[in-house]
Amino acid sequence: MSSRGLLNFSLVLAILVLIDLYAWKGINTALANHSQVIRRLVRLLYWSISIGILVSLAWTLITMQDMRTRRDHSYVFSLIGITFLFLLPKLIIVIFHGLDDLLHLVRLVWFKLMPGEPVGDAAIGEVIGRARFLSQLGLVLSSLPFAGVLYGMTKGRRTFNVARMPVLSPKLPAAFEGLRVVQISDLHLGSYGGDLSIVRHGLELIQAEDPDLIVFTGDLVNDFADEAEPFIDLMRALKAPMGKFSILGNHDYSDYARWDDPAAKAANLERLKAIHGEMGFTLLLDEHRSLERNGDRIGLLGVQNWGVRFQQYGDLARTVQGTEGLPYRILLSHDPTHWDAQVRATGIDLMLSGHTHGAQFGVKVGGTTYSPAQWVYKQWAGLYREGAQQLYVNRGFGFIGFPGRVGMPPEITVLELRRA
């Protein structure tokens, strides 16, 4: 490990230890009225889990110094999930116990500074009582993120949302009225650790929608082509009368893995491209296909990854070349930042993207879902319109990093094209 990496890890570890210490202080305050037996049991449980997580993080970093060469990230993702499972509740406790301490400090300073205002036992007792109440409230509320993360890691990542979305356009040829396009994105097959059940369930839901056309908008794997090998037969079983089409996402190029041999990296990409074919998908690499139905035609275009903050492999000019005469064009482009940066200037009618995962976290308030993804992306989930042009951003099928989804279920999008 480099000296800089060691310094960064030491800093993170120190912050986690400080959070543990202060959170425990809050828990200890909240349990002040409970028996010694209960407090000792809670202390044993708390520190056993906390020390276990810290030791596991340190051991993982030391023994797996170069994660960029690993094929299976399921253990690391599980450790990340467990860390979040216990860290988020601690942060809630820290916030409320911090309010405790602040209130305590303000009241004591007030009593000391006010002339003639005695600091009696009753006043001190009132301060301590309020502090204990806030700590107890923080302890109760900490159960909410714990329950949310636990659900996300167990049920949330396998409970698919089938989002049915009408897409209206006056330019759509009459023969394509009612065309059902199923979009999936960001499978990240390497994150499942060989478990086929979640993917199988999702694909069964797709087939039950009786799609006319299936499109996949990138990130089949995390880094390596062989992550997708166990899923080839499952993906091949998907059927759609107008075909299955796909593109590459930023992870598919394996730029985040360490390759000492450039030829091996190139071979990995070629194998991944071949797997798309074995799965029954036509991989579009800066190219297009003309789809025909009852004498009418539309264009389906696929560009390689192009993002404002990510790789820019795509050649959009080449992709759209020869499609200008088609009355309606659908573009598959993995990163939604491509839309404002380049795509809208081409007059593309509908762009389909993924990439954001909706951050895999969301909170629904009054019918509106809020997510950390909206701090990073202008268009991060759902349907967007600018004039006659439209963009749909799929929330993703799989997961990466955090092994779950909280308030942001994996998505299968059913787009029904209609004439406005």
C-alpha positions in Angstrom: 0.0 0.0 0.0 1.3 3.5 -0.8 2.0 5.9 1.9 -0.8 8.1 0.7 -3.2 5.2 0.7 -2.1 4.3 4.3 -2.7 7.8 5.4 -6.2 8.0 3.9 -7.1 4.7 5.4 -5.8 5.7 8.8 -7.8 8.9 8.6 -11.0 7.0 7.8 -10.4 4.5 10.5 -9.8 7.3 13.0 -13.1 8.9 12.0 -14.9 5.6 12.4 -13.4 5.1 15.9 -14.5 8.6 16.9 -18.0 8.0 15.7 -18.1 4.7 17.6 -16.9 6.3 20.8 -19.3 9.2 20.6 -22.3 7.0 19.6 -21.6 4.8 22.5 -21.6 7.8 24.8 -25.1 8.6 23.5 -26.3 5.0 23.9 -24.9 4.9 27.4 -26.7 8.2 28.3 -30.0 6.8 26.8 -29.8 3.7 28.9 -28.9 5.5 32.1 -32.1 4.4 33.8 -31.8 0.7 32.8 -30.2 -2.0 34.9 -26.5 -2.7 35.0 -27.1 -6.2 33.4 -28.8 -4.6 30.3 -26.2 -2.0 30.0 -23.4 -4.5 30.1 -25.1 -6.7 27.5 -25.6 -3.8 25.2 -22.0 -2.7 25.7 -20.7 -6.1 24.9 -22.9 -6.4 21.8 -22.1 -2.9 20.6 -18.3 -3.1 20.9 -18.2 -6.7 19.6 -19.9 -5.6 16.4 -18.0 -2.3 16.1 -14.5 -3.8 16.7 -15.4 -6.7 14.4 -16.3 -4.3 11.5 -13.1 -2.2 12.1 -10.9 -5.3 12.1 -12.6 -6.7 9.0 -12.1 -3.4 7.1 -8.4 -3.3 8.1 -7.9 -7.0 7.3 -9.6 -6.6 3.9 -7.4 -3.6 3.0 -4.2 -5.4 4.1 -4.9 -8.7 2.5 -6.6 -7.5 -0.7 -4.4 -4.5 -1.5 -5.3 -4.4 -5.1 -9.0 -4.8 -5.5 -8.7 -3.9 -9.2 -7.5 -7.4 -9.9 -10.4 -9.2 -8.2 -13.1 -11.0 -10.1 -15.5 -11.6 -7.2 -16.4 -8.5 -5.2 -19.3 -10.1 -3.3 -17.4 -10.3 -0.1 -16.2 -6.7 -0.2 -19.7 -5.5 -1.2 -21.2 -7.5 1.8 -18.6 -5.8 4.1 -19.6 -2.4 2.7 -23.3 -3.3 3.3 -22.7 -4.4 6.9 -20.6 -1.2 7.6 -23.5 1.0 6.3 -26.0 -1.1 8.3 -24.4 -0.1 11.6 -22.8 3.2 10.6 -26.0 5.1 9.6 -27.8 4.4 12.9 -24.7 5.5 14.8 -24.7 8.8 12.8 -28.3 9.4 14.0 -27.3 8.7 17.6 -24.3 11.1 17.2 -26.6 13.9 15.9 -29.1 13.6 18.7 -26.5 13.1 21.4 -24.6 16.1 20.0 -27.8 18.1 20.5 -27.8 16.8 24.1 -24.4 18.0 24.8 -25.0 21.3 23.1 -28.1 21.9 25.1 -26.3 20.9 28.3 -23.5 23.3 27.5 -25.7 26.2 26.7 -27.9 25.8 29.8 -24.9 25.5 32.1 -23.2 28.5 30.6 -26.5 30.4 30.9 -26.8 29.5 34.6 -23.2 30.5 35.2 -23.4 33.9 33.5 -26.8 35.0 34.8 -26.2 37.0 38.0 -28.2 35.9 40.9 -29.5 32.8 39.1 -28.6 29.8 41.2 -27.5 26.6 39.7 -29.5 24.3 41.9 -29.9 20.5 41.7 -33.3 20.9 40.1 -31.9 23.0 37.2 -29.1 20.6 36.7 -31.5 17.7 36.8 -33.7 19.4 34.2 -30.7 19.7 31.8 -29.7 16.1 32.3 -33.3 14.9 31.9 -33.7 16.7 28.6 -30.3 15.4 27.4 -31.3 11.9 28.3 -34.6 12.4 26.4 -32.8 13.5 23.2 -30.4 10.6 23.5 -33.3 8.2 23.9 -35.1 9.7 20.9 -31.9 9.4 18.8 -31.6 5.7 19.9 -35.2 5.0 18.8 -34.9 6.9 15.5 -31.6 5.1 14.7 -33.7 1.9 14.1 -35.1 3.5 10.9 -31.9 3.6 8.8 -31.0 0.2 10.3 -34.3 -1.3 9.2 -34.1 0.4 5.8 -30.5 -0.8 5.0 -31.3 -4.3 6.2 -34.4 -4.4 4.0 -32.4 -3.0 1.0 -29.7 -5.7 1.4 -32.2 -8.6 1.8 -35.5 -7.8 -0.1 -34.8 -4.4 -1.7 -32.4 -5.6 -4.3 -34.7 -8.4 -5.5 -38.0 -6.6 -5.5 -38.3 -5.3 -9.0 -40.3 -2.3 -10.0 -41.9 -2.8 -13.4 -42.2 0.9 -14.6 -44.8 1.2 -17.4 -44.2 4.5 -19.2 -46.2 5.8 -22.2 -43.9 7.8 -24.6 -45.9 10.2 -26.9 -44.7 11.6 -30.2 -46.4 12.9 -33.3 -43.5 11.7 -35.4 -44.0 8.1 -34.5 -45.2 6.2 -37.7 -48.6 4.7 -37.4 -47.4 1.1 -37.7 -45.4 1.5 -34.4 -48.4 2.7 -32.4 -48.4 0.7 -29.2 -44.9 -0.7 -29.6 -43.8 -2.2 -26.3 -40.1 -1.6 -25.6 -38.6 -3.2 -22.5 -35.5 -1.4 -21.3 -33.1 -2.8 -18.7 -29.7 -1.4 -17.7 -26.8 -1.8 -15.4 -27.0 -5.5 -14.7 -23.6 -5.6 -13.0 -23.6 -9.4 -13.1 -20.4 -9.7 -11.1 -22.1 -8.3 -8.0 -24.3 -11.4 -7.5 -21.5 -13.8 -6.5 -22.8 -16.6 -8.6 -26.4 -16.3 -7.3 -28.7 -16.6 -10.4 -32.0 -16.3 -8.6 -32.4 -12.5 -8.6 -31.5 -12.2 -12.3 -33.7 -15.2 -13.2 -36.7 -13.6 -11.4 -36.1 -10.2 -13.1 -35.9 -11.9 -16.5 -39.2 -13.8 -15.9 -40.9 -10.4 -15.2 -39.5 -9.1 -18.4 -40.8 -12.0 -20.5 -44.2 -11.7 -18.8 -44.5 -8.2 -20.3 -44.6 -9.7 -23.8 -42.2 -7.1 -25.2 -42.0 -6.3 -28.9 -38.4 -5.1 -28.5 -35.8 -5.5 -25.7 -32.9 -3.1 -25.2 -30.1 -3.1 -22.7 -28.3 0.2 -22.0 -24.9 -0.9 -20.7 -22.9 -2.1 -17.7 -23.3 -5.9 -18.2 -20.4 -6.5 -15.8 -18.4 -4.7 -13.1 -15.0 -5.2 -14.8 -14.4 -8.6 -16.3 -16.1 -10.5 -19.1 -16.2 -13.8 -17.2 -18.5 -12.3 -14.6 -21.3 -12.7 -17.2 -20.5 -16.4 -18.2 -22.9 -18.0 -15.7 -25.8 -15.9 -16.9 -25.5 -16.5 -20.7 -28.2 -19.1 -20.8 -30.6 -17.1 -18.7 -30.2 -14.0 -20.9 -30.4 -16.0 -24.1 -33.9 -17.2 -23.1 -35.3 -13.7 -23.4 -37.4 -13.4 -26.5 -38.8 -10.4 -28.4 -40.1 -10.6 -32.0 -38.3 -7.4 -33.1 -35.1 -8.4 -31.5 -32.8 -7.7 -28.5 -30.2 -4.9 -28.8 -27.5 -3.7 -26.4 -24.7 -1.2 -25.9 -21.6 -0.9 -23.6 -21.5 1.1 -20.4 -18.5 2.6 -18.6 -17.8 -0.5 -16.5 -17.8 -2.8 -19.6 -14.4 -1.5 -20.8 -12.7 -2.7 -17.7 -11.0 0.6 -17.2 -11.3 0.4 -13.4 -9.4 -2.9 -13.2 -5.6 -3.1 -13.3 -4.2 -4.7 -16.4 -0.5 -5.2 -16.7 -0.9 -6.6 -20.2 -2.9 -4.3 -22.6 -3.5 -7.3 -24.9 -5.3 -9.1 -22.1 -7.5 -6.1 -21.5 -8.4 -5.9 -25.2 -9.1 -9.6 -25.2 -11.4 -9.2 -22.2 -13.4 -6.5 -24.1 -13.6 -8.7 -27.2 -14.9 -11.6 -25.1 -17.5 -9.4 -23.5 -18.7 -8.3 -27.0 -19.0 -12.0 -27.9 -21.0 -12.7 -24.8 -23.6 -10.1 -25.9 -24.0 -12.2 -29.1 -24.2 -15.5 -27.1 -26.9 -13.9 -25.0 -28.9 -13.2 -28.2 -28.3 -9.4 -28.2 -27.2 -7.4 -31.2 -24.4 -5.1 -29.7 -24.5 -1.7 -31.3 -21.1 0.0 -31.5 -21.6 3.5 -32.8 -24.1 2.1 -35.4 -27.8 1.8 -36.1 -30.5 -0.5 -37.3 -33.6 0.3 -39.3 -36.7 -1.4 -37.7 -39.6 -2.2 -40.0 -43.2 -2.8 -39.1 -46.1 -3.1 -41.6 -44.2 -1.0 -44.2 -43.1 1.8 -41.8 -39.6 2.2 -40.4 -37.9 3.8 -37.4 -34.2 4.0 -36.4 -32.6 2.2 -33.4 -29.2 3.6 -32.7 -26.5 2.6 -30.2 -23.5 4.6 -29.2 -20.5 3.5 -27.1 -20.1 5.1 -23.7 -19.9 8.9 -23.6 -20.2 10.8 -20.3 -19.3 14.2 -19.1 -17.3 12.8 -16.2 -16.6 9.3 -17.6 -15.1 7.7 -20.6 -15.9 9.2 -24.0 -15.5 6.4 -26.4 -18.7 7.0 -28.4 -18.7 8.5 -31.9 -22.2 10.1 -32.1 -21.6 11.5 -35.6 -20.9 8.1 -36.9 -23.8 6.6 -35.0 -26.4 9.0 -36.5 -24.9 9.0 -40.0 -27.5 7.6 -42.5 -30.4 8.0 -40.1 -31.5 11.5 -41.0 -34.3 10.3 -43.3 -36.0 8.1 -40.7 -39.1 9.7 -39.2 -38.4 8.6 -35.6 -35.1 7.7 -34.0 -34.3 6.0 -30.6 -30.8 6.2 -29.3 -29.3 3.9 -26.7 -26.6 5.8 -24.8 -25.5 4.7 -21.3 -24.8 8.0 -19.6 -27.6 10.5 -19.4 -25.1 13.5 -19.4 -24.7 12.7 -23.1 -28.2 14.0 -23.8 -27.5 17.7 -23.0 -23.8 17.6 -24.1 -24.3 16.2 -27.6 -27.5 14.2 -28.3 -30.1 17.0 -28.3 -28.3 18.8 -31.1 -28.8 15.8 -33.4 -32.6 15.9 -33.2 -32.8 12.4 -31.7 -36.4 11.8 -30.7 -35.9 9.4 -27.7 -32.7 8.6 -25.8 -32.6 5.7 -23.4 -30.0 5.7 -20.6 -29.1 4.2 -17.2 -25.8 4.6 -15.3 -27.0 6.5 -12.3 -28.7 3.6 -10.5 -30.8 6.3 -8.8 -27.8 6.1 -6.3 -29.5 2.9 -5.0 -31.0 5.1 -2.3 -34.2 7.2 -2.3 -36.8 8.7 0.0 -40.3 9.3 -1.1 -42.0 12.4 0.3 -45.5 13.4 -0.9 -45.3 11.4 -4.1 -41.8 12.7 -5.0 -38.7 10.6 -4.6 -35.5 12.3 -3.5 -32.1 10.7 -4.1 -28.4 11.6 -3.7 -28.2 11.0 -7.5 -29.9 14.3 -8.1 -27.0 16.1 -6.5 -24.7 14.7 -9.3 -27.0 14.4 -12.3 -29.4 16.8 -13.9 -31.3 13.9 -15.4 -31.1 10.9 -13.0 -34.3 8.8 -13.2 -37.5 8.7 -15.2 -38.7 10.6 -18.2 -37.5 14.0 -19.3 -38.6 16.3 -22.1 -37.0 19.2 -23.9 -39.4 20.4 -26.7 -40.2 17.3 -28.8 -37.2 15.4 -27.6 -37.3 12.9 -24.7 -34.9 11.1 -22.4 -35.7 8.1 -20.2 -33.2 7.2 -17.5 -33.6 3.7 -16.1 -32.8 3.2 -12.4 -30.8 0.0 -13.0 -31.4 -3.7 -12.7 -28.4 -4.6 -10.5 -26.2 -3.0 -7.9 -22.5 -2.2 -7.3 -20.6 -1.2 -4.1 -23.5 -1.2 -1.6 -25.2 -4.6 -2.1 -28.8 -3.5 -1.9 -31.4 -0.9 -2.8 -33.1 1.3 -0.3 -36.2 3.2 -1.5 -34.8 2.8 -5.1 -35.9 -0.6 -6.3 -34.3 -2.3 -9.3 -36.2 -1.3 -12.4 -37.6 -3.0 -15.5 -39.0 -0.2 -17.8 -41.8 -0.9 -20.2 -42.0 1.9 -22.7 -45.1 2.0 -24.8 -44.7 4.2 -27.9 -47.8 6.2 -28.9 -48.7 8.8 -31.5 -49.5 12.0 -29.7 
